[in-house]
Amino acid sequence: MGRAPEAIEHVKRAMRLNPHHPKWYDAFLAAAYFEDRQYNNAIKTSEPLIGIGIPNTHNRLAASYAYLGNIEKAEDHAAKVLEMEPGFSIQRFAKSRSYRDKSHLEHYLEGLRKAGLPE
């Protein structure tokens, strides 16, 4: 909803209140960091989620690394996206997202493009 800094604080508070929180809390925190363009924090928070069934982990990592200019790692995660979902396309991904402010969606999509995912 365009209020990433507020979301970050709310998720961190939820984590403090529930120190044994489920991993999807971390996924929401990583998403908020990405939206706030805190790519290093998005990466740090997303990497422990690899392999545990949290959707969009590799997408977010691919886009985050791409924005940081680490194209090799971005492409590695893009390859994982395609391995897990061979028919992945940026356009189909875009249709599955709901953003009030389309500029936030475009930010995500541009990161996926930079990572080399197919349009």
Secondary structure, 3 states (H helix, E strand, C coil): CCCHHHHHHHHHHHHHHCCCCCCHHHHHHHHHHHHCCCHHHHHHHHHHHCCCCCCCHHHHHHHHHHHCCCHHHHHHHHHHHHHHCCCCCHHHHHHCCCCCCHHHHHHHHHHHHHCCCCC
